[in-house]
Amino acid sequence: MIPHDNRIDLIRPDAPELARLGHHPVGVKTLELVNPAQVDVLAALAGNPAVSDRRLVVELWYPAAERGAGSTYATVSRDGRTPVRLSGSASRDAAALPGDFPLVILSHGYPGNRFLMGHLGESLASKGYLVAGIDHPESTYDDPAYLGGQAFGSTLVNRPLDTLFVADALGAARMAIIGYSMGGYGALVAGGAGVSDAALTMERGAGIGPYLARHRQPVVDPRLKAIVPIGPWGRQIGVWDAAGMAGLRVPALILAGSRDEVSGYDTGMRMIFTEAVGVTRHLLTFQGAGHNAAAPFPAPLESWAPVPWLPFVPFEHYADAVWDTVRMNNIAAHFVTAFMDLHLKGDTDKAAYVTEDWAGFAPNSARGLRFETLS
């Protein structure tokens, strides 16, 4: 069977200004990074505490020296089995453009994989960033630990550790984290939001209290200049309380759907927005959107068919009932570009784009959106 051509780099004619690709050609390569000094949480929960290798597969997008023909990405659908081919603008293993480029880390949801926000990887690389999309072990579609149902506690412990290790391995001098859902949780912890006492004993993290306790008072890496939590999970069940959220020390751009059925809007993400009193933070709301607001690439055609081993159609993992995914991806790319340029490159002209004035939007094209700022 000929695989479908599922493009992740589509830009609609009504996209806001900064959604369009920058002037750099884009290259992409796959890396395997090994952290040799991380506690194996799953082994520890089984009574065998040990430090072991933690292998992270990373997709690295970067400014390239010359423009190529683009390339494809081989992955699997949300069902964990069905092969999917994605197409984009980046050229595989292209020669890198020399330069000092800030690092942006992409941290997927639970489950997900390193390609889920690949559209942002290509977009930001074209604008002068290194972008690392991580496959977080125990959280990917086809990981046996995720499929076996015993991985959630490990994910709570390891998300902030994985992003810090990747930053170290890639030699980052300044960086940002974009995290979706559980990746948003990790971004907030990395930014200083300490988890609550209640989180150490919650049912979904059974047994991980001694390991999760290290995130009670996170030490913020000075290289971390900004975070973008998209649909961040956790506040709605008390993973943080107000005191913990007040520990956030990094400017945040929160993207949320007002009908998010997973992370909660009023009970979760708006509370994060109001309680992070120590920093400037922004909240971009997609009115009527659910948990898939802005982050996932458009649902691959292979995901439209039901499969007998899932109780839902895989399409539901990517799509929104109200919003067009390409439209949301374009809007996210616009605001993320401005936010990264402002905080990682010091481009103060981009501050005008990180407001409720809808700079860069055509007239009447910001309908359904709400932008708020608290300082």
C-alpha positions as CSV (number, residue, x, y, z in Angstrom):
1,M,0.0,0.0,0.0
2,I,1.3,3.5,-0.9
3,P,1.7,5.6,2.3
4,H,-0.2,8.8,2.5
5,D,1.6,12.1,2.3
6,N,0.8,13.8,5.6
7,R,2.2,17.3,5.5
8,I,3.1,19.0,8.7
9,D,4.3,22.3,7.1
10,L,1.0,23.7,5.8
11,I,0.4,27.4,6.1
12,R,-3.0,28.8,5.3
13,P,-3.4,32.0,3.4
14,D,-5.0,33.7,6.4
15,A,-2.1,32.7,8.7
16,P,-0.7,35.5,10.9
17,E,2.5,37.1,9.9
18,L,5.1,35.2,11.9
19,A,3.6,31.8,11.1
20,R,5.5,31.8,7.8
21,L,8.9,30.2,7.5
22,G,12.0,32.2,8.1
23,H,14.8,32.8,5.6
24,H,17.0,29.8,6.8
25,P,16.8,26.5,5.0
26,V,16.2,23.7,7.5
27,G,18.0,20.5,8.1
28,V,17.0,17.6,10.4
29,K,18.8,14.6,11.9
30,T,18.1,11.9,14.5
31,L,20.2,11.6,17.5
32,E,20.4,9.0,20.3
33,L,21.5,10.5,23.6
34,V,22.3,8.4,26.7
35,N,21.9,9.6,30.2
36,P,24.0,7.2,32.3
37,A,23.2,8.5,35.7
38,Q,19.4,8.5,36.1
39,V,17.4,6.5,38.5
40,D,15.3,3.8,36.8
41,V,11.9,4.6,38.4
42,L,10.2,1.6,37.1
43,A,12.9,-0.7,38.5
44,A,12.7,1.1,41.8
45,L,9.0,0.7,42.0
46,A,9.5,-3.1,41.5
47,G,11.9,-3.1,44.4
48,N,15.1,-2.9,42.5
49,P,16.4,0.7,42.8
50,A,19.2,1.3,40.4
51,V,20.9,3.9,38.3
52,S,20.8,2.9,34.7
53,D,21.2,4.3,31.1
54,R,18.2,6.3,29.9
55,R,18.2,6.4,26.1
56,L,16.5,9.4,24.5
57,V,15.9,9.5,20.8
58,V,15.9,13.2,19.7
59,E,14.9,14.8,16.4
60,L,17.1,17.8,15.9
61,W,16.0,20.6,13.5
62,Y,18.6,23.3,12.7
63,P,19.4,26.1,10.2
64,A,21.0,24.5,7.2
65,A,23.8,25.8,4.9
66,E,21.8,25.2,1.7
67,R,18.2,24.7,0.7
68,G,17.2,21.1,0.0
69,A,14.1,19.3,-1.3
70,G,12.6,18.5,2.1
71,S,12.1,15.0,3.5
72,T,9.8,12.6,5.2
73,Y,9.6,11.3,8.7
74,A,8.7,7.6,9.4
75,T,6.6,7.2,12.6
76,V,3.5,5.4,13.9
77,S,-0.1,6.6,14.6
78,R,-1.5,7.0,18.0
79,D,-2.6,3.4,17.9
80,G,1.1,2.4,18.4
81,R,1.2,0.1,15.4
82,T,0.1,1.7,12.1
83,P,3.0,3.1,10.1
84,V,2.7,6.8,9.2
85,R,4.7,8.9,6.8
86,L,5.0,12.7,7.5
87,S,6.3,15.2,5.0
88,G,7.9,18.5,5.8
89,S,10.3,21.2,4.6
90,A,13.4,20.0,6.4
91,S,16.1,18.1,4.5
92,R,17.5,15.0,6.2
93,D,21.2,15.3,7.4
94,A,21.7,18.6,5.5
95,A,25.0,20.4,6.3
96,A,24.4,22.7,9.3
97,L,24.8,26.5,9.0
98,P,27.6,27.6,11.4
99,G,26.4,29.9,14.2
100,D,25.3,30.3,17.8
101,F,21.7,29.4,17.8
102,P,19.5,29.2,20.9
103,L,18.0,25.8,21.8
104,V,14.2,25.1,22.0
105,I,13.2,21.7,23.4
106,L,9.9,20.1,22.4
107,S,8.4,17.8,25.0
108,H,5.4,15.8,23.8
109,G,2.3,14.6,25.7
110,Y,1.4,11.3,27.4
111,P,1.5,9.5,25.0
112,G,3.2,11.2,22.0
113,N,6.5,11.2,20.3
114,R,9.2,13.5,19.0
115,F,7.3,14.4,15.9
116,L,4.1,15.5,17.4
117,M,5.1,19.2,17.3
118,G,7.5,18.8,14.3
119,H,5.7,21.7,12.6
120,L,7.1,24.0,15.3
121,G,10.5,22.3,14.9
122,E,10.7,23.2,11.2
123,S,9.2,26.7,11.7
124,L,11.6,27.7,14.5
125,A,14.7,26.2,12.8
126,S,13.9,28.4,9.8
127,K,14.1,31.4,12.1
128,G,17.5,30.7,13.6
129,Y,16.9,28.1,16.4
130,L,18.1,24.6,17.2
131,V,15.0,22.6,18.0
132,A,15.2,19.2,19.8
133,G,12.1,17.0,19.9
134,I,12.4,14.3,22.5
135,D,11.0,10.8,22.6
136,H,10.4,10.5,26.3
137,P,10.8,6.8,27.3
138,E,7.6,5.3,29.0
139,S,5.5,7.9,27.2
140,T,5.6,7.1,23.5
141,Y,2.8,5.4,21.5
142,D,4.7,2.2,21.0
143,D,6.7,2.0,24.3
144,P,6.0,-1.3,26.1
145,A,6.0,0.4,29.5
146,Y,3.3,2.9,28.4
147,L,1.3,0.1,26.8
148,G,1.5,-1.9,30.0
149,G,0.1,0.9,32.0
150,Q,2.9,1.2,34.6
151,A,4.7,4.3,33.2
152,F,2.8,7.3,34.6
153,G,4.9,7.7,37.7
154,S,8.1,7.5,35.8
155,T,6.8,10.2,33.5
156,L,6.1,12.6,36.4
157,V,9.6,12.2,37.7
158,N,11.6,12.2,34.5
159,R,10.1,14.9,32.3
160,P,12.1,17.8,33.8
161,L,15.2,15.6,34.0
162,D,15.0,14.6,30.4
163,T,14.8,18.2,29.1
164,L,17.7,19.3,31.3
165,F,19.9,16.4,30.1
166,V,19.2,17.1,26.5
167,A,20.1,20.8,27.0
168,D,23.4,19.7,28.6
169,A,24.1,17.1,25.9
170,L,23.6,19.7,23.1
171,G,25.7,22.3,24.8
172,A,22.9,24.9,25.2
173,A,23.9,28.4,26.3
174,R,20.3,29.6,26.4
175,M,17.2,27.7,25.9
176,A,13.4,27.4,26.1
177,I,11.0,24.5,26.6
178,I,7.7,24.0,24.7
179,G,5.7,21.3,26.3
180,Y,2.3,19.8,25.5
181,S,0.1,18.3,28.2
182,M,2.5,16.2,30.3
183,G,5.3,18.1,28.5
184,G,3.7,21.3,29.8
185,Y,3.9,19.8,33.3
186,G,7.6,19.2,32.8
187,A,8.1,22.7,31.5
188,L,6.5,24.3,34.5
189,V,8.5,22.2,36.9
190,A,11.7,23.1,35.0
191,G,10.7,26.7,35.4
192,G,10.4,26.5,39.1
193,A,6.8,25.5,39.9
194,G,7.3,23.1,42.8
195,V,4.9,20.1,43.1
196,S,2.6,20.0,46.1
197,D,2.8,17.7,49.1
198,A,-0.4,16.1,47.9
199,A,1.3,15.1,44.6
200,L,3.7,12.9,46.5
201,T,0.9,10.6,47.6
202,M,-1.6,10.9,44.7
203,E,-3.1,7.7,43.3
204,R,-1.7,8.1,39.8
205,G,1.8,8.4,41.1
206,A,1.6,5.5,43.6
207,G,5.0,4.7,45.1
208,I,6.9,7.6,43.5
209,G,6.8,10.0,46.4
210,P,10.5,9.6,47.3
211,Y,11.5,10.3,43.7
212,L,9.0,13.0,42.9
213,A,10.1,14.9,46.1
214,R,13.1,16.3,44.2
215,H,10.5,18.5,42.3
216,R,9.1,20.1,45.5
217,Q,11.6,23.0,45.2
218,P,13.1,22.9,41.7
219,V,16.3,24.6,41.0
220,V,15.8,26.6,37.8
221,D,18.6,26.3,35.3
222,P,19.9,29.8,34.5
223,R,20.0,29.0,30.8
224,L,16.2,28.6,30.7
225,K,14.8,31.9,29.5
226,A,11.2,31.0,28.6
227,I,8.6,28.2,28.6
228,V,5.5,27.6,26.5
229,P,3.1,25.1,28.2
230,I,0.4,24.0,25.8
231,G,-2.6,22.4,27.5
232,P,-0.4,21.8,30.6
233,W,-1.6,18.9,32.8
234,G,-1.7,18.8,36.6
235,R,-3.1,21.8,38.3
236,Q,-6.7,20.5,37.9
237,I,-5.9,17.6,40.3
238,G,-3.6,19.4,42.6
239,V,-0.2,18.5,41.3
240,W,0.6,22.1,42.2
241,D,-1.0,24.3,44.8
242,A,-0.9,28.1,44.7
243,A,2.3,28.3,46.7
244,G,4.1,25.9,44.4
245,M,2.9,27.7,41.3
246,A,4.2,31.0,42.7
247,G,7.7,29.5,42.5
248,L,7.6,29.8,38.7
249,R,10.6,32.0,37.7
250,V,10.6,31.9,33.9
251,P,8.3,34.0,31.6
252,A,5.5,31.7,30.3
253,L,3.2,31.7,27.3
254,I,0.3,29.3,28.0
255,L,-1.8,28.0,25.2
256,A,-5.1,26.5,26.1
257,G,-8.5,25.4,24.8
258,S,-11.4,26.8,26.8
259,R,-13.1,23.3,26.7
260,D,-10.1,21.2,27.5
261,E,-11.4,18.0,28.9
262,V,-8.1,16.6,30.1
263,S,-6.2,19.5,31.8
264,G,-9.2,21.6,32.7
265,Y,-9.5,25.2,31.8
266,D,-11.0,27.1,34.8
267,T,-9.9,24.4,37.3
268,G,-6.4,24.0,35.8
269,M,-4.9,26.3,33.2
270,R,-6.5,29.6,34.3
271,M,-5.3,28.8,37.8
272,I,-1.7,28.3,36.6
273,F,-2.1,31.7,34.8
274,T,-3.3,33.5,37.9
275,E,-1.1,31.8,40.5
276,A,2.3,32.2,38.8
277,V,2.6,35.6,40.5
278,G,6.4,35.9,40.3
279,V,6.7,36.3,36.5
280,T,5.1,37.8,33.5
281,R,2.8,35.3,31.9
282,H,0.4,35.2,29.0
283,L,-2.6,33.1,28.2
284,L,-3.8,32.5,24.7
285,T,-7.2,30.8,24.7
286,F,-8.7,29.0,21.7
287,Q,-12.4,29.5,22.5
288,G,-14.3,26.2,22.3
289,A,-11.2,24.1,21.6
290,G,-10.4,21.0,23.6
291,H,-7.1,19.4,24.8
292,N,-5.7,19.2,21.2
293,A,-5.6,23.0,20.9
294,A,-2.5,24.1,18.9
295,A,0.1,21.4,19.7
296,P,-0.4,18.3,17.5
297,F,0.2,18.3,13.7
298,P,-2.9,17.6,11.6
299,A,-4.3,14.1,12.1
300,P,-2.6,11.7,9.6
301,L,-5.0,10.0,7.2
302,E,-4.1,6.6,8.6
303,S,-5.6,7.7,12.0
304,W,-9.1,8.2,10.5
305,A,-9.8,4.5,10.6
306,P,-10.9,2.8,13.9
307,V,-8.7,0.0,15.2
308,P,-9.9,-2.9,17.4
309,W,-7.4,-2.4,20.2
310,L,-8.4,1.2,21.0
311,P,-11.8,2.3,22.4
312,F,-11.7,5.5,20.3
313,V,-10.6,6.4,16.7
314,P,-7.0,7.5,16.7
315,F,-8.0,10.6,14.8
316,E,-9.4,12.0,18.1
317,H,-5.8,12.2,19.5
318,Y,-4.9,14.9,17.0
319,A,-8.0,16.7,16.0
320,D,-10.4,19.3,17.5
321,A,-14.1,19.3,17.1
322,V,-14.3,23.0,16.5
323,W,-10.9,24.3,15.2
324,D,-9.0,23.5,12.1
325,T,-5.6,22.0,13.2
326,V,-3.6,23.9,10.5
327,R,-5.2,27.1,11.6
328,M,-4.2,26.4,15.3
329,N,-0.7,25.4,14.3
330,N,-0.2,28.6,12.3
331,I,-1.4,30.8,15.2
332,A,0.8,28.9,17.7
333,A,3.8,29.4,15.4
334,H,3.1,33.1,15.2
335,F,3.0,33.6,18.9
336,V,5.8,31.2,19.7
337,T,8.1,32.9,17.2
338,A,7.5,36.3,18.8
339,F,7.9,34.9,22.3
340,M,11.1,33.1,21.5
341,D,12.6,36.0,19.6
342,L,11.8,38.3,22.5
343,H,13.2,36.1,25.3
344,L,16.0,34.1,23.6
345,K,17.3,36.7,21.1
346,G,16.4,39.9,22.9
347,D,14.4,41.2,19.9
348,T,12.4,43.8,21.7
349,D,10.4,44.7,18.6
350,K,8.7,41.3,19.0
351,A,7.1,42.5,22.3
352,A,4.4,44.2,20.2
353,Y,3.3,40.8,18.9
354,V,2.9,39.3,22.4
355,T,-0.1,41.3,23.3
356,E,-3.9,41.4,22.8
357,D,-3.5,43.9,20.0
358,W,-3.3,41.1,17.4
359,A,-0.2,42.5,15.6
360,G,0.4,40.5,12.4
361,F,-3.2,39.3,12.1
362,A,-5.3,40.4,9.1
363,P,-8.5,42.3,10.0
364,N,-11.2,40.0,11.5
365,S,-8.8,36.9,11.5
366,A,-8.4,36.7,15.3
367,R,-12.0,35.6,15.9
368,G,-12.3,32.9,18.5
369,L,-9.1,33.9,20.3
370,R,-8.5,35.6,23.6
371,F,-5.1,36.9,24.7
372,E,-4.3,38.0,28.3
373,T,-1.2,39.1,30.2
374,L,-0.4,39.3,33.9
375,S,2.8,40.8,35.2
